[in-house]
């Protein structure tokens, strides 16, 4: 599967997720069949916070944003092979895990969870970054 990770990267943009100002970061790159997605937070298509104080709602919204990028890159959620999850409070891992079940089944992707963080916006409770390999999800 990794033999296709070569060549020039291309940036993926979806209209439902606001892109950061130039010079900050990119939300998504594809290099061959590798998809790298920056940390997604719980915002809607108007770039407004979803579920203030609700880690489950923010996790679902973050996964929905992630799904937009994976699909725009030509893949599906089952192609995701790695998650890194950042939580404002480690107790948010339980609602995160419940939200994850809406998007994955069977063998869940490997996942690192880090808690007790301060985010750029204090109302964020969850941020999820991911990597996918197109076509790996069967």
N, CA, C and O atoms as a GROMACS GRO file, in nm:
protein
  552
    1UNK      N    1   0.081  -0.120   0.000
    1UNK     CA    2   0.000   0.000   0.000
    1UNK      C    3   0.085   0.127   0.000
    1UNK      O    4   0.043   0.228  -0.056
    2UNK      N    5   0.201   0.124   0.060
    2UNK     CA    6   0.281   0.245   0.071
    2UNK      C    7   0.364   0.274  -0.053
    2UNK      O    8   0.428   0.379  -0.061
    3UNK      N    9   0.362   0.184  -0.150
    3UNK     CA   10   0.442   0.207  -0.270
    3UNK      C   11   0.395   0.329  -0.349
    3UNK      O   12   0.469   0.380  -0.433
    4UNK      N   13   0.273   0.376  -0.324
    4UNK     CA   14   0.221   0.490  -0.398
    4UNK      C   15   0.245   0.624  -0.327
    4UNK      O   16   0.193   0.727  -0.370
    5UNK      N   17   0.321   0.622  -0.219
    5UNK     CA   18   0.350   0.748  -0.149
    5UNK      C   19   0.473   0.809  -0.213
    5UNK      O   20   0.586   0.793  -0.166
    6UNK      N   21   0.448   0.878  -0.320
    6UNK     CA   22   0.556   0.948  -0.389
    6UNK      C   23   0.493   1.055  -0.476
    6UNK      O   24   0.371   1.058  -0.496
    7UNK      N   25   0.575   1.142  -0.525
    7UNK     CA   26   0.525   1.248  -0.612
    7UNK      C   27   0.492   1.373  -0.536
    7UNK      O   28   0.511   1.383  -0.415
    8UNK      N   29   0.442   1.467  -0.610
    8UNK     CA   30   0.412   1.599  -0.555
    8UNK      C   31   0.283   1.595  -0.472
    8UNK      O   32   0.186   1.528  -0.508
    9UNK      N   33   0.285   1.666  -0.362
    9UNK     CA   34   0.165   1.674  -0.280
    9UNK      C   35   0.065   1.768  -0.346
    9UNK      O   36   0.100   1.861  -0.418
   10UNK      N   37  -0.062   1.740  -0.317
   10UNK     CA   38  -0.166   1.832  -0.362
   10UNK      C   39  -0.255   1.865  -0.243
   10UNK      O   40  -0.286   1.779  -0.160
   11UNK      N   41  -0.294   1.988  -0.238
   11UNK     CA   42  -0.377   2.037  -0.129
   11UNK      C   43  -0.523   2.008  -0.160
   11UNK      O   44  -0.569   2.030  -0.272
   12UNK      N   45  -0.594   1.957  -0.061
   12UNK     CA   46  -0.738   1.932  -0.074
   12UNK      C   47  -0.811   2.041   0.003
   12UNK      O   48  -0.780   2.068   0.119
   13UNK      N   49  -0.908   2.101  -0.062
   13UNK     CA   50  -0.991   2.205   0.001
   13UNK      C   51  -1.136   2.165  -0.015
   13UNK      O   52  -1.178   2.121  -0.123
   14UNK      N   53  -1.214   2.178   0.091
   14UNK     CA   54  -1.358   2.152   0.083
   14UNK      C   55  -1.430   2.280   0.126
   14UNK      O   56  -1.387   2.346   0.221
   15UNK      N   57  -1.538   2.315   0.059
   15UNK     CA   58  -1.605   2.442   0.089
   15UNK      C   59  -1.666   2.448   0.229
   15UNK      O   60  -1.686   2.557   0.283
   16UNK      N   61  -1.695   2.332   0.288
   16UNK     CA   62  -1.759   2.330   0.420
   16UNK      C   63  -1.662   2.358   0.535
   16UNK      O   64  -1.706   2.380   0.648
   17UNK      N   65  -1.532   2.357   0.508
   17UNK     CA   66  -1.432   2.380   0.614
   17UNK      C   67  -1.346   2.499   0.574
   17UNK      O   68  -1.279   2.497   0.471
   18UNK      N   69  -1.350   2.602   0.657
   18UNK     CA   70  -1.274   2.723   0.629
   18UNK      C   71  -1.124   2.692   0.629
   18UNK      O   72  -1.073   2.626   0.720
   19UNK      N   73  -1.056   2.739   0.527
   19UNK     CA   74  -0.911   2.724   0.520
   19UNK      C   75  -0.845   2.832   0.605
   19UNK      O   76  -0.895   2.944   0.613
   20UNK      N   77  -0.733   2.800   0.669
   20UNK     CA   78  -0.662   2.901   0.747
   20UNK      C   79  -0.600   3.005   0.653
   20UNK      O   80  -0.585   2.979   0.533
   21UNK      N   81  -0.565   3.121   0.707
   21UNK     CA   82  -0.498   3.222   0.624
   21UNK      C   83  -0.368   3.167   0.567
   21UNK      O   84  -0.304   3.081   0.629
   22UNK      N   85  -0.330   3.216   0.450
   22UNK     CA   86  -0.207   3.171   0.387
   22UNK      C   87  -0.089   3.188   0.482
   22UNK      O   88  -0.077   3.290   0.550
   23UNK      N   89  -0.003   3.088   0.486
   23UNK     CA   90   0.115   3.094   0.572
   23UNK      C   91   0.096   3.033   0.709
   23UNK      O   92   0.191   3.030   0.787
   24UNK      N   93  -0.024   2.981   0.741
   24UNK     CA   94  -0.046   2.919   0.872
   24UNK      C   95  -0.031   2.768   0.866
   24UNK      O   96   0.062   2.714   0.925
   25UNK      N   97  -0.119   2.698   0.796
   25UNK     CA   98  -0.112   2.554   0.777
   25UNK      C   99  -0.211   2.519   0.667
   25UNK      O  100  -0.286   2.604   0.620
   26UNK      N  101  -0.210   2.394   0.628
   26UNK     CA  102  -0.308   2.340   0.533
   26UNK      C  103  -0.392   2.238   0.607
   26UNK      O  104  -0.342   2.166   0.694
   27UNK      N  105  -0.518   2.230   0.574
   27UNK     CA  106  -0.605   2.131   0.638
   27UNK      C  107  -0.581   1.990   0.588
   27UNK      O  108  -0.595   1.894   0.663
   28UNK      N  109  -0.544   1.976   0.459
   28UNK     CA  110  -0.530   1.841   0.404
   28UNK      C  111  -0.436   1.839   0.285
   28UNK      O  112  -0.444   1.924   0.196
   29UNK      N  113  -0.347   1.742   0.284
   29UNK     CA  114  -0.258   1.714   0.171
   29UNK      C  115  -0.277   1.569   0.130
   29UNK      O  116  -0.306   1.482   0.212
   30UNK      N  117  -0.260   1.544   0.000
   30UNK     CA  118  -0.253   1.408  -0.053
   30UNK      C  119  -0.119   1.395  -0.122
   30UNK      O  120  -0.082   1.479  -0.204
   31UNK      N  121  -0.045   1.289  -0.089
   31UNK     CA  122   0.081   1.256  -0.154
   31UNK      C  123   0.066   1.111  -0.200
   31UNK      O  124   0.068   1.019  -0.118
   32UNK      N  125   0.052   1.090  -0.330
   32UNK     CA  126   0.024   0.955  -0.378
   32UNK      C  127  -0.106   0.907  -0.321
   32UNK      O  128  -0.211   0.967  -0.344
   33UNK      N  129  -0.102   0.796  -0.244
   33UNK     CA  130  -0.224   0.746  -0.182
   33UNK      C  131  -0.232   0.777  -0.032
   33UNK      O  132  -0.318   0.725   0.037
   34UNK      N  133  -0.142   0.861   0.017
   34UNK     CA  134  -0.142   0.903   0.157
   34UNK      C  135  -0.219   1.033   0.172
   34UNK      O  136  -0.195   1.129   0.099
   35UNK      N  137  -0.312   1.036   0.267
   35UNK     CA  138  -0.390   1.156   0.298
   35UNK      C  139  -0.355   1.197   0.440
   35UNK      O  140  -0.366   1.118   0.533
   36UNK      N  141  -0.313   1.322   0.456
   36UNK     CA  142  -0.278   1.374   0.588
   36UNK      C  143  -0.375   1.488   0.619
   36UNK      O  144  -0.385   1.585   0.544
   37UNK      N  145  -0.446   1.474   0.731
   37UNK     CA  146  -0.548   1.573   0.768
   37UNK      C  147  -0.509   1.637   0.900
   37UNK      O  148  -0.483   1.569   0.999
   38UNK      N  149  -0.507   1.771   0.899
   38UNK     CA  150  -0.474   1.847   1.019
   38UNK      C  151  -0.580   1.825   1.127
   38UNK      O  152  -0.685   1.766   1.100
   39UNK      N  153  -0.552   1.870   1.246
   39UNK     CA  154  -0.646   1.857   1.356
   39UNK      C  155  -0.779   1.924   1.325
   39UNK      O  156  -0.784   2.043   1.295
   40UNK      N  157  -0.886   1.846   1.332
   40UNK     CA  158  -1.020   1.896   1.312
   40UNK      C  159  -1.086   1.919   1.447
   40UNK      O  160  -1.072   1.839   1.539
   41UNK      N  161  -1.155   2.030   1.457
   41UNK     CA  162  -1.227   2.064   1.580
   41UNK      C  163  -1.377   2.063   1.552
   41UNK      O  164  -1.420   2.049   1.437
   42UNK      N  165  -1.455   2.079   1.656
   42UNK     CA  166  -1.600   2.071   1.646
   42UNK      C  167  -1.664   2.199   1.597
   42UNK      O  168  -1.722   2.275   1.675
   43UNK      N  169  -1.652   2.223   1.467
   43UNK     CA  170  -1.717   2.340   1.406
   43UNK      C  171  -1.810   2.294   1.295
   43UNK      O  172  -1.795   2.184   1.241
   44UNK      N  173  -1.905   2.379   1.261
   44UNK     CA  174  -1.996   2.349   1.152
   44UNK      C  175  -1.952   2.419   1.024
   44UNK      O  176  -1.845   2.481   1.021
   45UNK      N  177  -2.033   2.410   0.921
   45UNK     CA  178  -1.997   2.468   0.791
   45UNK      C  179  -1.994   2.620   0.792
   45UNK      O  180  -1.941   2.682   0.700
   46UNK      N  181  -2.051   2.682   0.895
   46UNK     CA  182  -2.043   2.829   0.910
   46UNK      C  183  -1.922   2.869   0.994
   46UNK      O  184  -1.903   2.986   1.026
   47UNK      N  185  -1.839   2.768   1.028
   47UNK     CA  186  -1.719   2.788   1.108
   47UNK      C  187  -1.752   2.828   1.252
   47UNK      O  188  -1.676   2.899   1.317
   48UNK      N  189  -1.868   2.782   1.300
   48UNK     CA  190  -1.911   2.811   1.437
   48UNK      C  191  -1.900   2.685   1.521
   48UNK      O  192  -1.921   2.574   1.472
   49UNK      N  193  -1.868   2.702   1.648
   49UNK     CA  194  -1.854   2.591   1.741
   49UNK      C  195  -1.983   2.512   1.752
   49UNK      O  196  -2.092   2.568   1.759
   50UNK      N  197  -1.970   2.380   1.752
   50UNK     CA  198  -2.082   2.288   1.773
   50UNK      C  199  -2.073   2.239   1.917
   50UNK      O  200  -1.964   2.206   1.964
   51UNK      N  201  -2.184   2.234   1.986
   51UNK     CA  202  -2.189   2.172   2.118
   51UNK      C  203  -2.097   2.232   2.222
   51UNK      O  204  -2.010   2.163   2.273
   52UNK      N  205  -2.113   2.361   2.254
   52UNK     CA  206  -2.030   2.417   2.361
   52UNK      C  207  -2.040   2.332   2.489
   52UNK      O  208  -2.150   2.304   2.537
   53UNK      N  209  -1.926   2.293   2.543
   53UNK     CA  210  -1.923   2.213   2.664
   53UNK      C  211  -1.955   2.065   2.644
   53UNK      O  212  -1.962   1.991   2.742
   54UNK      N  213  -1.974   2.021   2.520
   54UNK     CA  214  -2.016   1.884   2.490
   54UNK      C  215  -1.909   1.814   2.406
   54UNK      O  216  -1.902   1.834   2.284
   55UNK      N  217  -1.826   1.732   2.470
   55UNK     CA  218  -1.716   1.665   2.400
   55UNK      C  219  -1.767   1.565   2.296
   55UNK      O  220  -1.702   1.545   2.194
   56UNK      N  221  -1.882   1.502   2.320
   56UNK     CA  222  -1.937   1.409   2.222
   56UNK      C  223  -1.976   1.485   2.094
   56UNK      O  224  -1.936   1.445   1.985
   57UNK      N  225  -2.052   1.592   2.107
   57UNK     CA  226  -2.095   1.670   1.990
   57UNK      C  227  -1.976   1.727   1.915
   57UNK      O  228  -1.975   1.727   1.792
   58UNK      N  229  -1.876   1.774   1.986
   58UNK     CA  230  -1.757   1.828   1.920
   58UNK      C  231  -1.678   1.718   1.849
   58UNK      O  232  -1.622   1.741   1.741
   59UNK      N  233  -1.673   1.599   1.907
   59UNK     CA  234  -1.604   1.486   1.842
   59UNK      C  235  -1.676   1.447   1.714
   59UNK      O  236  -1.611   1.424   1.612
   60UNK      N  237  -1.809   1.437   1.719
   60UNK     CA  238  -1.886   1.403   1.600
   60UNK      C  239  -1.862   1.507   1.490
   60UNK      O  240  -1.838   1.471   1.375
   61UNK      N  241  -1.867   1.635   1.526
   61UNK     CA  242  -1.846   1.741   1.427
   61UNK      C  243  -1.705   1.734   1.368
   61UNK      O  244  -1.687   1.754   1.247
   62UNK      N  245  -1.606   1.706   1.451
   62UNK     CA  246  -1.468   1.693   1.401
   62UNK      C  247  -1.456   1.576   1.304
   62UNK      O  248  -1.392   1.589   1.200
   63UNK      N  249  -1.518   1.462   1.336
   63UNK     CA  250  -1.516   1.347   1.245
   63UNK      C  251  -1.590   1.378   1.115
   63UNK      O  252  -1.548   1.335   1.008
   64UNK      N  253  -1.699   1.453   1.123
   64UNK     CA  254  -1.772   1.489   1.002
   64UNK      C  255  -1.685   1.575   0.910
   64UNK      O  256  -1.687   1.557   0.788
   65UNK      N  257  -1.610   1.667   0.968
   65UNK     CA  258  -1.518   1.749   0.888
   65UNK      C  259  -1.408   1.662   0.827
   65UNK      O  260  -1.374   1.678   0.710
   66UNK      N  261  -1.354   1.571   0.905
   66UNK     CA  262  -1.252   1.480   0.857
   66UNK      C  263  -1.304   1.398   0.739
   66UNK      O  264  -1.234   1.378   0.640
   67UNK      N  265  -1.427   1.350   0.750
   67UNK     CA  266  -1.489   1.270   0.645
   67UNK      C  267  -1.497   1.349   0.514
   67UNK      O  268  -1.476   1.293   0.407
   68UNK      N  269  -1.528   1.477   0.522
   68UNK     CA  270  -1.533   1.561   0.402
   68UNK      C  271  -1.399   1.559   0.329
   68UNK      O  272  -1.395   1.547   0.206
   69UNK      N  273  -1.290   1.571   0.404
   69UNK     CA  274  -1.158   1.571   0.342
   69UNK      C  275  -1.121   1.435   0.284
   69UNK      O  276  -1.070   1.427   0.172
   70UNK      N  277  -1.146   1.329   0.359
   70UNK     CA  278  -1.113   1.195   0.310
   70UNK      C  279  -1.188   1.168   0.180
   70UNK      O  280  -1.130   1.118   0.084
   71UNK      N  281  -1.316   1.201   0.177
   71UNK     CA  282  -1.395   1.176   0.057
   71UNK      C  283  -1.352   1.265  -0.059
   71UNK      O  284  -1.349   1.220  -0.173
   72UNK      N  285  -1.318   1.390  -0.031
   72UNK     CA  286  -1.270   1.480  -0.137
   72UNK      C  287  -1.138   1.430  -0.195
   72UNK      O  288  -1.107   1.457  -0.311
   73UNK      N  289  -1.060   1.357  -0.115
   73UNK     CA  290  -0.934   1.299  -0.161
   73UNK      C  291  -0.955   1.169  -0.238
   73UNK      O  292  -0.861   1.113  -0.295
   74UNK      N  293  -1.080   1.120  -0.239
   74UNK     CA  294  -1.110   0.997  -0.311
   74UNK      C  295  -1.118   0.874  -0.224
   74UNK      O  296  -1.118   0.762  -0.275
   75UNK      N  297  -1.127   0.892  -0.093
   75UNK     CA  298  -1.130   0.778  -0.002
   75UNK      C  299  -1.257   0.771   0.080
   75UNK      O  300  -1.357   0.836   0.051
   76UNK      N  301  -1.248   0.689   0.183
   76UNK     CA  302  -1.358   0.673   0.276
   76UNK      C  303  -1.301   0.662   0.418
   76UNK      O  304  -1.180   0.643   0.436
   77UNK      N  305  -1.386   0.673   0.516
   77UNK     CA  306  -1.340   0.672   0.654
   77UNK      C  307  -1.265   0.544   0.688
   77UNK      O  308  -1.174   0.547   0.771
   78UNK      N  309  -1.300   0.432   0.628
   78UNK     CA  310  -1.230   0.307   0.658
   78UNK      C  311  -1.086   0.308   0.606
   78UNK      O  312  -1.009   0.218   0.640
   79UNK      N  313  -1.049   0.407   0.524
   79UNK     CA  314  -0.911   0.422   0.478
   79UNK      C  315  -0.822   0.489   0.582
   79UNK      O  316  -0.700   0.493   0.566
   80UNK      N  317  -0.881   0.543   0.689
   80UNK     CA  318  -0.802   0.609   0.793
   80UNK      C  319  -0.724   0.504   0.870
   80UNK      O  320  -0.781   0.406   0.919
   81UNK      N  321  -0.593   0.525   0.880
   81UNK     CA  322  -0.505   0.427   0.944
   81UNK      C  323  -0.442   0.478   1.073
   81UNK      O  324  -0.373   0.402   1.142
   82UNK      N  325  -0.465   0.605   1.108
   82UNK     CA  326  -0.404   0.660   1.231
   82UNK      C  327  -0.482   0.782   1.276
   82UNK      O  328  -0.515   0.869   1.195
   83UNK      N  329  -0.511   0.788   1.404
   83UNK     CA  330  -0.573   0.905   1.466
   83UNK      C  331  -0.485   0.953   1.580
   83UNK      O  332  -0.425   0.873   1.652
   84UNK      N  333  -0.476   1.084   1.595
   84UNK     CA  334  -0.418   1.143   1.715
   84UNK      C  335  -0.524   1.238   1.770
   84UNK      O  336  -0.572   1.326   1.700
   85UNK      N  337  -0.558   1.219   1.897
   85UNK     CA  338  -0.668   1.292   1.959
   85UNK      C  339  -0.614   1.375   2.074
   85UNK      O  340  -0.540   1.326   2.160
   86UNK      N  341  -0.651   1.500   2.073
   86UNK     CA  342  -0.612   1.593   2.178
   86UNK      C  343  -0.738   1.635   2.253
   86UNK      O  344  -0.837   1.677   2.191
   87UNK      N  345  -0.736   1.622   2.385
   87UNK     CA  346  -0.852   1.652   2.468
   87UNK      C  347  -0.818   1.759   2.572
   87UNK      O  348  -0.709   1.759   2.629
   88UNK      N  349  -0.911   1.848   2.594
   88UNK     CA  350  -0.892   1.948   2.699
   88UNK      C  351  -0.886   1.881   2.836
   88UNK      O  352  -0.815   1.926   2.926
   89UNK      N  353  -0.961   1.773   2.851
   89UNK     CA  354  -0.967   1.699   2.977
   89UNK      C  355  -0.970   1.551   2.942
   89UNK      O  356  -1.049   1.509   2.858
   90UNK      N  357  -0.886   1.471   3.003
   90UNK     CA  358  -0.877   1.329   2.970
   90UNK      C  359  -1.011   1.258   2.993
   90UNK      O  360  -1.035   1.153   2.934
   91UNK      N  361  -1.097   1.314   3.077
   91UNK     CA  362  -1.230   1.254   3.097
   91UNK      C  363  -1.316   1.263   2.971
   91UNK      O  364  -1.419   1.196   2.963
   92UNK      N  365  -1.276   1.344   2.874
   92UNK     CA  366  -1.350   1.353   2.748
   92UNK      C  367  -1.324   1.233   2.657
   92UNK      O  368  -1.385   1.222   2.551
   93UNK      N  369  -1.236   1.143   2.698
   93UNK     CA  370  -1.206   1.026   2.613
   93UNK      C  371  -1.329   0.938   2.598
   93UNK      O  372  -1.348   0.877   2.493
   94UNK      N  373  -1.413   0.928   2.700
   94UNK     CA  374  -1.532   0.842   2.692
   94UNK      C  375  -1.630   0.895   2.587
   94UNK      O  376  -1.674   0.818   2.502
   95UNK      N  377  -1.666   1.024   2.588
   95UNK     CA  378  -1.753   1.073   2.481
   95UNK      C  379  -1.686   1.066   2.343
   95UNK      O  380  -1.753   1.043   2.243
   96UNK      N  381  -1.553   1.087   2.338
   96UNK     CA  382  -1.482   1.074   2.211
   96UNK      C  383  -1.497   0.932   2.157
   96UNK      O  384  -1.528   0.914   2.039
   97UNK      N  385  -1.474   0.831   2.241
   97UNK     CA  386  -1.482   0.692   2.198
   97UNK      C  387  -1.623   0.660   2.149
   97UNK      O  388  -1.639   0.589   2.049
   98UNK      N  389  -1.725   0.712   2.216
   98UNK     CA  390  -1.862   0.690   2.172
   98UNK      C  391  -1.887   0.754   2.035
   98UNK      O  392  -1.952   0.694   1.950
   99UNK      N  393  -1.835   0.874   2.014
   99UNK     CA  394  -1.850   0.940   1.884
   99UNK      C  395  -1.777   0.864   1.775
   99UNK      O  396  -1.827   0.854   1.663
  100UNK      N  397  -1.661   0.812   1.806
  100UNK     CA  398  -1.581   0.737   1.708
  100UNK      C  399  -1.659   0.618   1.654
  100UNK      O  400  -1.642   0.582   1.537
  101UNK      N  401  -1.743   0.557   1.736
  101UNK     CA  402  -1.822   0.441   1.693
  101UNK      C  403  -1.920   0.475   1.582
  101UNK      O  404  -1.964   0.385   1.509
  102UNK      N  405  -1.955   0.601   1.566
  102UNK     CA  406  -2.045   0.642   1.458
  102UNK      C  407  -1.975   0.639   1.322
  102UNK      O  408  -2.041   0.634   1.219
  103UNK      N  409  -1.842   0.641   1.321
  103UNK     CA  410  -1.766   0.656   1.197
  103UNK      C  411  -1.680   0.535   1.162
  103UNK      O  412  -1.637   0.522   1.048
  104UNK      N  413  -1.655   0.447   1.259
  104UNK     CA  414  -1.570   0.331   1.237
  104UNK      C  415  -1.635   0.208   1.297
  104UNK      O  416  -1.711   0.216   1.393
  105UNK      N  417  -1.604   0.093   1.238
  105UNK     CA  418  -1.647  -0.034   1.293
  105UNK      C  419  -1.536  -0.136   1.267
  105UNK      O  420  -1.441  -0.109   1.194
  106UNK      N  421  -1.551  -0.253   1.327
  106UNK     CA  422  -1.447  -0.355   1.309
  106UNK      C  423  -1.318  -0.312   1.376
  106UNK      O  424  -1.319  -0.272   1.493
  107UNK      N  425  -1.209  -0.321   1.304
  107UNK     CA  426  -1.080  -0.280   1.358
  107UNK      C  427  -1.070  -0.127   1.353
  107UNK      O  428  -1.060  -0.068   1.245
  108UNK      N  429  -1.073  -0.065   1.469
  108UNK     CA  430  -1.059   0.081   1.476
  108UNK      C  431  -0.916   0.119   1.440
  108UNK      O  432  -0.823   0.041   1.465
  109UNK      N  433  -0.895   0.237   1.382
  109UNK     CA  434  -0.758   0.278   1.351
  109UNK      C  435  -0.676   0.295   1.479
  109UNK      O  436  -0.732   0.328   1.584
  110UNK      N  437  -0.545   0.272   1.472
  110UNK     CA  438  -0.459   0.302   1.586
  110UNK      C  439  -0.483   0.447   1.629
  110UNK      O  440  -0.505   0.535   1.546
  111UNK      N  441  -0.478   0.469   1.759
  111UNK     CA  442  -0.518   0.600   1.810
  111UNK      C  443  -0.436   0.635   1.934
  111UNK      O  444  -0.429   0.559   2.030
  112UNK      N  445  -0.375   0.753   1.929
  112UNK     CA  446  -0.310   0.808   2.048
  112UNK      C  447  -0.403   0.915   2.105
  112UNK      O  448  -0.458   0.996   2.030
  113UNK      N  449  -0.421   0.915   2.236
  113UNK     CA  450  -0.507   1.014   2.302
  113UNK      C  451  -0.424   1.088   2.405
  113UNK      O  452  -0.360   1.027   2.491
  114UNK      N  453  -0.425   1.220   2.395
  114UNK     CA  454  -0.352   1.305   2.488
  114UNK      C  455  -0.453   1.398   2.555
  114UNK      O  456  -0.534   1.461   2.486
  115UNK      N  457  -0.450   1.408   2.687
  115UNK     CA  458  -0.546   1.491   2.758
  115UNK      C  459  -0.479   1.598   2.842
  115UNK      O  460  -0.358   1.599   2.861
  116UNK      N  461  -0.562   1.688   2.891
  116UNK     CA  462  -0.516   1.795   2.978
  116UNK      C  463  -0.450   1.910   2.904
  116UNK      O  464  -0.352   1.967   2.951
  117UNK      N  465  -0.505   1.943   2.787
  117UNK     CA  466  -0.443   2.046   2.703
  117UNK      C  467  -0.521   2.177   2.702
  117UNK      O  468  -0.642   2.179   2.728
  118UNK      N  469  -0.451   2.284   2.673
  118UNK     CA  470  -0.514   2.413   2.649
  118UNK      C  471  -0.510   2.438   2.498
  118UNK      O  472  -0.403   2.432   2.437
  119UNK      N  473  -0.624   2.467   2.440
  119UNK     CA  474  -0.632   2.492   2.297
  119UNK      C  475  -0.626   2.641   2.268
  119UNK      O  476  -0.640   2.724   2.358
  120UNK      N  477  -0.606   2.673   2.140
  120UNK     CA  478  -0.603   2.814   2.096
  120UNK      C  479  -0.734   2.885   2.130
  120UNK      O  480  -0.734   3.004   2.162
  121UNK      N  481  -0.844   2.812   2.124
  121UNK     CA  482  -0.974   2.864   2.164
  121UNK      C  483  -1.019   2.783   2.286
  121UNK      O  484  -1.033   2.661   2.275
  122UNK      N  485  -1.042   2.845   2.400
  122UNK     CA  486  -1.072   2.768   2.522
  122UNK      C  487  -1.201   2.687   2.514
  122UNK      O  488  -1.220   2.595   2.593
  123UNK      N  489  -1.291   2.719   2.421
  123UNK     CA  490  -1.416   2.644   2.410
  123UNK      C  491  -1.399   2.510   2.337
  123UNK      O  492  -1.488   2.426   2.341
  124UNK      N  493  -1.284   2.490   2.272
  124UNK     CA  494  -1.257   2.361   2.207
  124UNK      C  495  -1.228   2.257   2.315
  124UNK      O  496  -1.149   2.281   2.407
  125UNK      N  497  -1.292   2.142   2.302
  125UNK     CA  498  -1.269   2.032   2.395
  125UNK      C  499  -1.193   1.917   2.331
  125UNK      O  500  -1.128   1.838   2.399
  126UNK      N  501  -1.201   1.909   2.196
  126UNK     CA  502  -1.146   1.796   2.122
  126UNK      C  503  -1.083   1.845   1.992
  126UNK      O  504  -1.138   1.934   1.926
  127UNK      N  505  -0.970   1.789   1.956
  127UNK     CA  506  -0.910   1.810   1.824
  127UNK      C  507  -0.857   1.674   1.777
  127UNK      O  508  -0.790   1.603   1.852
  128UNK      N  509  -0.888   1.640   1.651
  128UNK     CA  510  -0.853   1.508   1.598
  128UNK      C  511  -0.779   1.525   1.466
  128UNK      O  512  -0.830   1.588   1.373
  129UNK      N  513  -0.658   1.469   1.459
  129UNK     CA  514  -0.585   1.466   1.333
  129UNK      C  515  -0.577   1.323   1.284
  129UNK      O  516  -0.589   1.229   1.363
  130UNK      N  517  -0.556   1.306   1.154
  130UNK     CA  518  -0.558   1.170   1.101
  130UNK      C  519  -0.472   1.155   0.978
  130UNK      O  520  -0.430   1.252   0.915
  131UNK      N  521  -0.446   1.027   0.948
  131UNK     CA  522  -0.377   0.988   0.825
  131UNK      C  523  -0.457   0.874   0.765
  131UNK      O  524  -0.507   0.787   0.836
  132UNK      N  525  -0.469   0.877   0.632
  132UNK     CA  526  -0.541   0.770   0.562
  132UNK      C  527  -0.454   0.722   0.446
  132UNK      O  528  -0.373   0.798   0.392
  133UNK      N  529  -0.472   0.599   0.409
  133UNK     CA  530  -0.410   0.544   0.288
  133UNK      C  531  -0.525   0.502   0.198
  133UNK      O  532  -0.598   0.408   0.227
  134UNK      N  533  -0.539   0.574   0.086
  134UNK     CA  534  -0.650   0.550  -0.005
  134UNK      C  535  -0.651   0.405  -0.051
  134UNK      O  536  -0.548   0.350  -0.091
  135UNK      N  537  -0.768   0.345  -0.046
  135UNK     CA  538  -0.785   0.207  -0.090
  135UNK      C  539  -0.751   0.102   0.012
  135UNK      O  540  -0.764  -0.017  -0.016
  136UNK      N  541  -0.708   0.142   0.130
  136UNK     CA  542  -0.667   0.043   0.231
  136UNK      C  543  -0.783  -0.011   0.313
  136UNK      O  544  -0.769  -0.113   0.381
  137UNK      N  545  -0.897   0.055   0.307
  137UNK     CA  546  -1.009   0.019   0.392
  137UNK      C  547  -1.096  -0.095   0.342
  137UNK      O  548  -1.192  -0.133   0.408
  138UNK      N  549  -1.064  -0.149   0.227
  138UNK     CA  550  -1.141  -0.261   0.173
  138UNK      C  551  -1.273  -0.221   0.114
  138UNK      O  552  -1.348  -0.306   0.065
   0.00000   0.00000   0.00000
